[in-house]
Amino acid sequence: MSDEMISPEQARQLLDRAMRETLGEDWQDEDSGWQLITGHDYMARVTRGRVNIDFYVDLLGQVTIEKKTINAAQSSGWTLALTLLLLSLGIAYLMARAVGWL
């Protein structure tokens, strides 16, 4: 590569190619399980399960890929969401019993 800065369009092409090569051609399909968390022409973060993958393109066109487990904020958010779901189901069950539906 040369020492010239790449355009946002070139960065997007490099980013898209790296994501397809790493995640598979169908990574954007719902069935693949990958979710795009954030991104722009020079970076993207996707997550699936307990794994985050960050893609970075620098101004010279070098692509960096970092694979990490989810961070503490994501983990506590997931736990909180699960707790609220179970609590909601418990309340719904108790209300149904009180009304006589169960």
N, CA, C and O atoms as a GROMACS GRO file, in nm:
protein
  408
    1MET      N    1   0.084  -0.118   0.000
    1MET     CA    2   0.000   0.000   0.000
    1MET      C    3   0.088   0.124   0.000
    1MET      O    4   0.202   0.122   0.046
    2SER      N    5   0.032   0.230  -0.052
    2SER     CA    6   0.108   0.354  -0.056
    2SER      C    7   0.088   0.432   0.074
    2SER      O    8   0.013   0.390   0.162
    3ASP      N    9   0.158   0.545   0.083
    3ASP     CA   10   0.148   0.628   0.203
    3ASP      C   11   0.036   0.730   0.192
    3ASP      O   12   0.028   0.822   0.274
    4GLU      N   13  -0.052   0.716   0.093
    4GLU     CA   14  -0.163   0.809   0.077
    4GLU      C   15  -0.282   0.760   0.158
    4GLU      O   16  -0.305   0.640   0.173
    5MET      N   17  -0.356   0.856   0.210
    5MET     CA   18  -0.475   0.821   0.288
    5MET      C   19  -0.584   0.769   0.194
    5MET      O   20  -0.599   0.815   0.081
    6ILE      N   21  -0.658   0.671   0.244
    6ILE     CA   22  -0.767   0.616   0.164
    6ILE      C   23  -0.895   0.694   0.190
    6ILE      O   24  -0.909   0.761   0.293
    7SER      N   25  -0.986   0.686   0.096
    7SER     CA   26  -1.114   0.755   0.110
    7SER      C   27  -1.208   0.672   0.197
    7SER      O   28  -1.184   0.553   0.218
    8PRO      N   29  -1.313   0.734   0.248
    8PRO     CA   30  -1.412   0.658   0.325
    8PRO      C   31  -1.473   0.543   0.243
    8PRO      O   32  -1.503   0.438   0.299
    9GLU      N   33  -1.492   0.563   0.114
    9GLU     CA   34  -1.548   0.457   0.029
    9GLU      C   35  -1.454   0.338   0.021
    9GLU      O   36  -1.497   0.223   0.028
   10GLN      N   37  -1.324   0.365   0.006
   10GLN     CA   38  -1.226   0.257   0.004
   10GLN      C   39  -1.220   0.185   0.138
   10GLN      O   40  -1.210   0.062   0.143
   11ALA      N   41  -1.227   0.261   0.246
   11ALA     CA   42  -1.226   0.201   0.380
   11ALA      C   43  -1.347   0.111   0.398
   11ALA      O   44  -1.335   0.002   0.455
   12ARG      N   45  -1.463   0.155   0.351
   12ARG     CA   46  -1.586   0.074   0.363
   12ARG      C   47  -1.572  -0.055   0.285
   12ARG      O   48  -1.616  -0.161   0.332
   13GLN      N   49  -1.512  -0.049   0.166
   13GLN     CA   50  -1.491  -0.172   0.087
   13GLN      C   51  -1.400  -0.268   0.160
   13GLN      O   52  -1.428  -0.388   0.166
   14LEU      N   53  -1.289  -0.218   0.215
   14LEU     CA   54  -1.196  -0.303   0.290
   14LEU      C   55  -1.264  -0.362   0.414
   14LEU      O   56  -1.246  -0.480   0.446
   15LEU      N   57  -1.342  -0.280   0.483
   15LEU     CA   58  -1.414  -0.325   0.602
   15LEU      C   59  -1.515  -0.434   0.567
   15LEU      O   60  -1.522  -0.537   0.634
   16ASP      N   61  -1.593  -0.411   0.462
   16ASP     CA   62  -1.693  -0.511   0.420
   16ASP      C   63  -1.627  -0.642   0.382
   16ASP      O   64  -1.676  -0.750   0.416
   17ARG      N   65  -1.515  -0.634   0.310
   17ARG     CA   66  -1.445  -0.757   0.268
   17ARG      C   67  -1.392  -0.833   0.390
   17ARG      O   68  -1.407  -0.955   0.398
   18ALA      N   69  -1.332  -0.762   0.485
   18ALA     CA   70  -1.280  -0.827   0.606
   18ALA      C   71  -1.393  -0.891   0.687
   18ALA      O   72  -1.376  -1.000   0.742
   19MET      N   73  -1.506  -0.825   0.694
   19MET     CA   74  -1.619  -0.880   0.769
   19MET      C   75  -1.674  -1.005   0.701
   19MET      O   76  -1.705  -1.104   0.768
   20ARG      N   77  -1.686  -1.003   0.568
   20ARG     CA   78  -1.733  -1.122   0.496
   20ARG      C   79  -1.636  -1.238   0.511
   20ARG      O   80  -1.678  -1.353   0.529
   21GLU      N   81  -1.505  -1.210   0.505
   21GLU     CA   82  -1.405  -1.316   0.517
   21GLU      C   83  -1.404  -1.375   0.658
   21GLU      O   84  -1.385  -1.496   0.674
   22THR      N   85  -1.424  -1.293   0.759
   22THR     CA   86  -1.418  -1.339   0.898
   22THR      C   87  -1.549  -1.402   0.943
   22THR      O   88  -1.548  -1.506   1.009
   23LEU      N   89  -1.661  -1.339   0.909
   23LEU     CA   90  -1.791  -1.382   0.962
   23LEU      C   91  -1.871  -1.469   0.866
   23LEU      O   92  -1.966  -1.534   0.907
   24GLY      N   93  -1.834  -1.470   0.740
   24GLY     CA   94  -1.908  -1.545   0.638
   24GLY      C   95  -1.992  -1.451   0.553
   24GLY      O   96  -2.027  -1.341   0.595
   25GLU      N   97  -2.025  -1.497   0.435
   25GLU     CA   98  -2.102  -1.415   0.341
   25GLU      C   99  -2.239  -1.375   0.395
   25GLU      O  100  -2.289  -1.267   0.364
   26ASP      N  101  -2.299  -1.461   0.476
   26ASP     CA  102  -2.436  -1.437   0.524
   26ASP      C  103  -2.440  -1.380   0.665
   26ASP      O  104  -2.541  -1.398   0.734
   27TRP      N  105  -2.335  -1.313   0.709
   27TRP     CA  106  -2.329  -1.265   0.848
   27TRP      C  107  -2.441  -1.168   0.881
   27TRP      O  108  -2.477  -1.155   0.998
   28GLN      N  109  -2.497  -1.099   0.782
   28GLN     CA  110  -2.603  -1.001   0.809
   28GLN      C  111  -2.741  -1.065   0.819
   28GLN      O  112  -2.836  -0.999   0.860
   29ASP      N  113  -2.754  -1.191   0.782
   29ASP     CA  114  -2.881  -1.261   0.796
   29ASP      C  115  -2.914  -1.280   0.944
   29ASP      O  116  -2.825  -1.300   1.026
   30GLU      N  117  -3.041  -1.273   0.975
   30GLU     CA  118  -3.084  -1.292   1.114
   30GLU      C  119  -3.042  -1.428   1.168
   30GLU      O  120  -3.007  -1.440   1.286
   31ASP      N  121  -3.045  -1.529   1.083
   31ASP     CA  122  -3.014  -1.665   1.128
   31ASP      C  123  -2.867  -1.684   1.164
   31ASP      O  124  -2.834  -1.780   1.233
   32SER      N  125  -2.779  -1.595   1.118
   32SER     CA  126  -2.637  -1.610   1.149
   32SER      C  127  -2.607  -1.580   1.296
   32SER      O  128  -2.509  -1.629   1.351
   33GLY      N  129  -2.692  -1.499   1.359
   33GLY     CA  130  -2.673  -1.464   1.499
   33GLY      C  131  -2.586  -1.341   1.522
   33GLY      O  132  -2.582  -1.290   1.634
   34TRP      N  133  -2.518  -1.292   1.420
   34TRP     CA  134  -2.434  -1.173   1.436
   34TRP      C  135  -2.519  -1.048   1.437
   34TRP      O  136  -2.610  -1.034   1.356
   35GLN      N  137  -2.489  -0.958   1.529
   35GLN     CA  138  -2.558  -0.829   1.536
   35GLN      C  139  -2.455  -0.718   1.524
   35GLN      O  140  -2.353  -0.718   1.593
   36LEU      N  141  -2.483  -0.624   1.435
   36LEU     CA  142  -2.397  -0.507   1.422
   36LEU      C  143  -2.433  -0.411   1.534
   36LEU      O  144  -2.545  -0.360   1.540
   37ILE      N  145  -2.338  -0.386   1.623
   37ILE     CA  146  -2.360  -0.299   1.738
   37ILE      C  147  -2.336  -0.154   1.700
   37ILE      O  148  -2.418  -0.068   1.732
   38THR      N  149  -2.226  -0.126   1.634
   38THR     CA  150  -2.194   0.009   1.591
   38THR      C  151  -2.100   0.001   1.472
   38THR      O  152  -2.035  -0.101   1.450
   39GLY      N  153  -2.094   0.107   1.396
   39GLY     CA  154  -2.002   0.106   1.284
   39GLY      C  155  -2.012   0.232   1.200
   39GLY      O  156  -2.111   0.305   1.204
   40HIS      N  157  -1.908   0.255   1.124
   40HIS     CA  158  -1.904   0.361   1.023
   40HIS      C  159  -1.802   0.316   0.918
   40HIS      O  160  -1.763   0.200   0.918
   41ASP      N  161  -1.759   0.405   0.831
   41ASP     CA  162  -1.673   0.364   0.721
   41ASP      C  163  -1.541   0.304   0.765
   41ASP      O  164  -1.482   0.225   0.692
   42TYR      N  165  -1.492   0.340   0.882
   42TYR     CA  166  -1.360   0.296   0.926
   42TYR      C  167  -1.361   0.194   1.039
   42TYR      O  168  -1.254   0.147   1.079
   43MET      N  169  -1.477   0.158   1.092
   43MET     CA  170  -1.482   0.058   1.200
   43MET      C  171  -1.619  -0.002   1.211
   43MET      O  172  -1.719   0.055   1.167
   44ALA      N  173  -1.623  -0.121   1.272
   44ALA     CA  174  -1.750  -0.187   1.302
   44ALA      C  175  -1.730  -0.280   1.420
   44ALA      O  176  -1.622  -0.336   1.438
   45ARG      N  177  -1.834  -0.297   1.500
   45ARG     CA  178  -1.834  -0.396   1.608
   45ARG      C  179  -1.957  -0.483   1.589
   45ARG      O  180  -2.069  -0.434   1.574
   46VAL      N  181  -1.934  -0.614   1.589
   46VAL     CA  182  -2.042  -0.711   1.584
   46VAL      C  183  -2.033  -0.799   1.707
   46VAL      O  184  -1.926  -0.814   1.766
   47THR      N  185  -2.145  -0.857   1.745
   47THR     CA  186  -2.148  -0.944   1.861
   47THR      C  187  -2.240  -1.063   1.833
   47THR      O  188  -2.338  -1.052   1.760
   48ARG      N  189  -2.205  -1.174   1.894
   48ARG     CA  190  -2.289  -1.294   1.889
   48ARG      C  191  -2.259  -1.372   2.015
   48ARG      O  192  -2.144  -1.409   2.042
   49GLY      N  193  -2.364  -1.398   2.092
   49GLY     CA  194  -2.344  -1.471   2.217
   49GLY      C  195  -2.256  -1.391   2.311
   49GLY      O  196  -2.291  -1.279   2.348
   50ARG      N  197  -2.145  -1.447   2.349
   50ARG     CA  198  -2.054  -1.382   2.444
   50ARG      C  199  -1.926  -1.335   2.375
   50ARG      O  200  -1.822  -1.320   2.440
   51VAL      N  201  -1.932  -1.310   2.243
   51VAL     CA  202  -1.814  -1.271   2.167
   51VAL      C  203  -1.839  -1.139   2.096
   51VAL      O  204  -1.942  -1.120   2.031
   52ASN      N  205  -1.743  -1.047   2.107
   52ASN     CA  206  -1.740  -0.923   2.029
   52ASN      C  207  -1.627  -0.933   1.929
   52ASN      O  208  -1.519  -0.982   1.962
   53ILE      N  209  -1.650  -0.887   1.808
   53ILE     CA  210  -1.542  -0.875   1.711
   53ILE      C  211  -1.541  -0.731   1.661
   53ILE      O  212  -1.642  -0.681   1.610
   54ASP      N  213  -1.425  -0.665   1.675
   54ASP     CA  214  -1.407  -0.527   1.629
   54ASP      C  215  -1.323  -0.528   1.503
   54ASP      O  216  -1.221  -0.596   1.496
   55PHE      N  217  -1.367  -0.452   1.404
   55PHE     CA  218  -1.295  -0.436   1.279
   55PHE      C  219  -1.256  -0.289   1.267
   55PHE      O  220  -1.341  -0.200   1.281
   56TYR      N  221  -1.128  -0.263   1.241
   56TYR     CA  222  -1.079  -0.127   1.225
   56TYR      C  223  -1.003  -0.116   1.093
   56TYR      O  224  -0.928  -0.206   1.056
   57VAL      N  225  -1.022  -0.005   1.022
   57VAL     CA  226  -0.944   0.026   0.903
   57VAL      C  227  -0.876   0.159   0.931
   57VAL      O  228  -0.942   0.259   0.958
   58ASP      N  229  -0.741   0.159   0.924
   58ASP     CA  230  -0.672   0.286   0.948
   58ASP      C  231  -0.670   0.369   0.820
   58ASP      O  232  -0.716   0.324   0.715
   59LEU      N  233  -0.617   0.488   0.829
   59LEU     CA  234  -0.619   0.581   0.716
   59LEU      C  235  -0.532   0.538   0.600
   59LEU      O  236  -0.542   0.594   0.491
   60LEU      N  237  -0.444   0.439   0.622
   60LEU     CA  238  -0.360   0.387   0.514
   60LEU      C  239  -0.415   0.257   0.456
   60LEU      O  240  -0.356   0.201   0.364
   61GLY      N  241  -0.528   0.210   0.509
   61GLY     CA  242  -0.593   0.092   0.454
   61GLY      C  243  -0.558  -0.039   0.521
   61GLY      O  244  -0.593  -0.145   0.469
   62GLN      N  245  -0.491  -0.035   0.635
   62GLN     CA  246  -0.460  -0.158   0.708
   62GLN      C  247  -0.582  -0.198   0.793
   62GLN      O  248  -0.637  -0.115   0.866
   63VAL      N  249  -0.621  -0.323   0.783
   63VAL     CA  250  -0.737  -0.373   0.858
   63VAL      C  251  -0.689  -0.447   0.982
   63VAL      O  252  -0.600  -0.532   0.974
   64THR      N  253  -0.747  -0.414   1.096
   64THR     CA  254  -0.718  -0.481   1.222
   64THR      C  255  -0.847  -0.545   1.274
   64THR      O  256  -0.952  -0.482   1.274
   65ILE      N  257  -0.836  -0.670   1.316
   65ILE     CA  258  -0.951  -0.742   1.369
   65ILE      C  259  -0.919  -0.787   1.511
   65ILE      O  260  -0.817  -0.852   1.534
   66GLU      N  261  -1.006  -0.751   1.606
   66GLU     CA  262  -0.987  -0.789   1.746
   66GLU      C  263  -1.108  -0.868   1.793
   66GLU      O  264  -1.222  -0.822   1.784
   67LYS      N  265  -1.082  -0.988   1.844
   67LYS     CA  266  -1.189  -1.074   1.895
   67LYS      C  267  -1.177  -1.078   2.046
   67LYS      O  268  -1.070  -1.109   2.100
   68LYS      N  269  -1.287  -1.046   2.116
   68LYS     CA  270  -1.286  -1.040   2.262
   68LYS      C  271  -1.417  -1.099   2.316
   68LYS      O  272  -1.517  -1.108   2.245
   69THR      N  273  -1.413  -1.139   2.443
   69THR     CA  274  -1.537  -1.178   2.508
   69THR      C  275  -1.612  -1.050   2.546
   69THR      O  276  -1.554  -0.941   2.547
   70ILE      N  277  -1.739  -1.063   2.578
   70ILE     CA  278  -1.818  -0.945   2.612
   70ILE      C  279  -1.761  -0.878   2.736
   70ILE      O  280  -1.699  -0.941   2.820
   71ASN      N  281  -1.784  -0.747   2.744
   71ASN     CA  282  -1.730  -0.672   2.858
   71ASN      C  283  -1.827  -0.677   2.975
   71ASN      O  284  -1.937  -0.730   2.963
   72ALA      N  285  -1.785  -0.622   3.088
   72ALA     CA  286  -1.864  -0.629   3.211
   72ALA      C  287  -1.999  -0.560   3.196
   72ALA      O  288  -2.099  -0.608   3.249
   73ALA      N  289  -2.003  -0.449   3.127
   73ALA     CA  290  -2.130  -0.377   3.109
   73ALA      C  291  -2.229  -0.461   3.028
   73ALA      O  292  -2.348  -0.466   3.060
   74GLN      N  293  -2.180  -0.526   2.923
   74GLN     CA  294  -2.268  -0.612   2.844
   74GLN      C  295  -2.316  -0.730   2.927
   74GLN      O  296  -2.433  -0.769   2.919
   75SER      N  297  -2.227  -0.788   3.004
   75SER     CA  298  -2.263  -0.903   3.086
   75SER      C  299  -2.367  -0.866   3.191
   75SER      O  300  -2.464  -0.940   3.211
   76SER      N  301  -2.348  -0.754   3.259
   76SER     CA  302  -2.445  -0.714   3.361
   76SER      C  303  -2.578  -0.674   3.297
   76SER      O  304  -2.684  -0.697   3.355
   77GLY      N  305  -2.573  -0.615   3.180
   77GLY     CA  306  -2.697  -0.581   3.108
   77GLY      C  307  -2.774  -0.706   3.070
   77GLY      O  308  -2.897  -0.710   3.080
   78TRP      N  309  -2.701  -0.808   3.024
   78TRP     CA  310  -2.765  -0.934   2.988
   78TRP      C  311  -2.829  -0.997   3.111
   78TRP      O  312  -2.941  -1.047   3.103
   79THR      N  313  -2.758  -0.997   3.224
   79THR     CA  314  -2.811  -1.054   3.348
   79THR      C  315  -2.934  -0.976   3.395
   79THR      O  316  -3.032  -1.037   3.438
   80LEU      N  317  -2.929  -0.845   3.387
   80LEU     CA  318  -3.042  -0.762   3.426
   80LEU      C  319  -3.164  -0.790   3.339
   80LEU      O  320  -3.276  -0.802   3.390
   81ALA      N  321  -3.143  -0.801   3.208
   81ALA     CA  322  -3.254  -0.830   3.116
   81ALA      C  323  -3.316  -0.966   3.147
   81ALA      O  324  -3.438  -0.979   3.147
   82LEU      N  325  -3.234  -1.066   3.173
   82LEU     CA  326  -3.285  -1.199   3.207
   82LEU      C  327  -3.362  -1.195   3.338
   82LEU      O  328  -3.468  -1.258   3.350
   83THR      N  329  -3.312  -1.124   3.436
   83THR     CA  330  -3.380  -1.111   3.566
   83THR      C  331  -3.515  -1.045   3.549
   83THR      O  332  -3.615  -1.091   3.605
   84LEU      N  333  -3.520  -0.936   3.472
   84LEU     CA  334  -3.648  -0.867   3.448
   84LEU      C  335  -3.747  -0.956   3.374
   84LEU      O  336  -3.866  -0.953   3.402
   85LEU      N  337  -3.698  -1.035   3.279
   85LEU     CA  338  -3.786  -1.127   3.207
   85LEU      C  339  -3.846  -1.230   3.301
   85LEU      O  340  -3.967  -1.253   3.300
   86LEU      N  341  -3.762  -1.292   3.383
   86LEU     CA  342  -3.812  -1.392   3.477
   86LEU      C  343  -3.907  -1.331   3.580
   86LEU      O  344  -4.008  -1.392   3.615
   87LEU      N  345  -3.876  -1.213   3.627
   87LEU     CA  346  -3.963  -1.143   3.721
   87LEU      C  347  -4.098  -1.112   3.658
   87LEU      O  348  -4.202  -1.129   3.721
   88SER      N  349  -4.098  -1.068   3.533
   88SER     CA  350  -4.223  -1.039   3.462
   88SER      C  351  -4.307  -1.165   3.445
   88SER      O  352  -4.429  -1.162   3.463
   89LEU      N  353  -4.242  -1.275   3.411
   89LEU     CA  354  -4.315  -1.402   3.397
   89LEU      C  355  -4.375  -1.446   3.530
   89LEU      O  356  -4.487  -1.495   3.535
   90GLY      N  357  -4.299  -1.428   3.639
   90GLY     CA  358  -4.350  -1.462   3.771
   90GLY      C  359  -4.471  -1.378   3.809
   90GLY      O  360  -4.568  -1.430   3.863
   91ILE      N  361  -4.465  -1.249   3.783
   91ILE     CA  362  -4.577  -1.159   3.814
   91ILE      C  363  -4.699  -1.196   3.730
   91ILE      O  364  -4.811  -1.197   3.781
   92ALA      N  365  -4.676  -1.225   3.602
   92ALA     CA  366  -4.788  -1.264   3.515
   92ALA      C  367  -4.853  -1.393   3.566
   92ALA      O  368  -4.975  -1.406   3.565
   93TYR      N  369  -4.771  -1.488   3.609
   93TYR     CA  370  -4.824  -1.613   3.662
   93TYR      C  371  -4.907  -1.588   3.788
   93TYR      O  372  -5.017  -1.641   3.801
   94LEU      N  373  -4.855  -1.507   3.881
   94LEU     CA  374  -4.927  -1.477   4.004
   94LEU      C  375  -5.058  -1.404   3.975
   94LEU      O  376  -5.159  -1.431   4.040
   95MET      N  377  -5.057  -1.312   3.880
   95MET     CA  378  -5.180  -1.240   3.845
   95MET      C  379  -5.283  -1.334   3.784
   95MET      O  380  -5.402  -1.323   3.811
   96ALA      N  381  -5.237  -1.428   3.700
   96ALA     CA  382  -5.328  -1.524   3.639
   96ALA      C  383  -5.389  -1.615   3.747
   96ALA      O  384  -5.507  -1.649   3.739
   97ARG      N  385  -5.310  -1.653   3.845
   97ARG     CA  386  -5.363  -1.734   3.955
   97ARG      C  387  -5.463  -1.656   4.037
   97ARG      O  388  -5.566  -1.710   4.078
   98ALA      N  389  -5.435  -1.528   4.062
   98ALA     CA  390  -5.525  -1.447   4.142
   98ALA      C  391  -5.659  -1.424   4.073
   98ALA      O  392  -5.762  -1.418   4.139
   99VAL      N  393  -5.657  -1.412   3.943
   99VAL     CA  394  -5.780  -1.390   3.868
   99VAL      C  395  -5.856  -1.521   3.848
   99VAL      O  396  -5.977  -1.520   3.822
  100GLY      N  397  -5.788  -1.633   3.860
  100GLY     CA  398  -5.854  -1.762   3.848
  100GLY      C  399  -5.835  -1.827   3.712
  100GLY      O  400  -5.904  -1.924   3.681
  101TRP      N  401  -5.743  -1.775   3.630
  101TRP     CA  402  -5.719  -1.834   3.498
  101TRP      C  403  -5.634  -1.960   3.507
  101TRP      O  404  -5.634  -2.040   3.414
  102LEU      N  405  -5.563  -1.978   3.617
  102LEU     CA  406  -5.478  -2.100   3.632
  102LEU      C  407  -5.519  -2.177   3.755
  102LEU      O  408  -5.461  -2.281   3.785
   0.00000   0.00000   0.00000
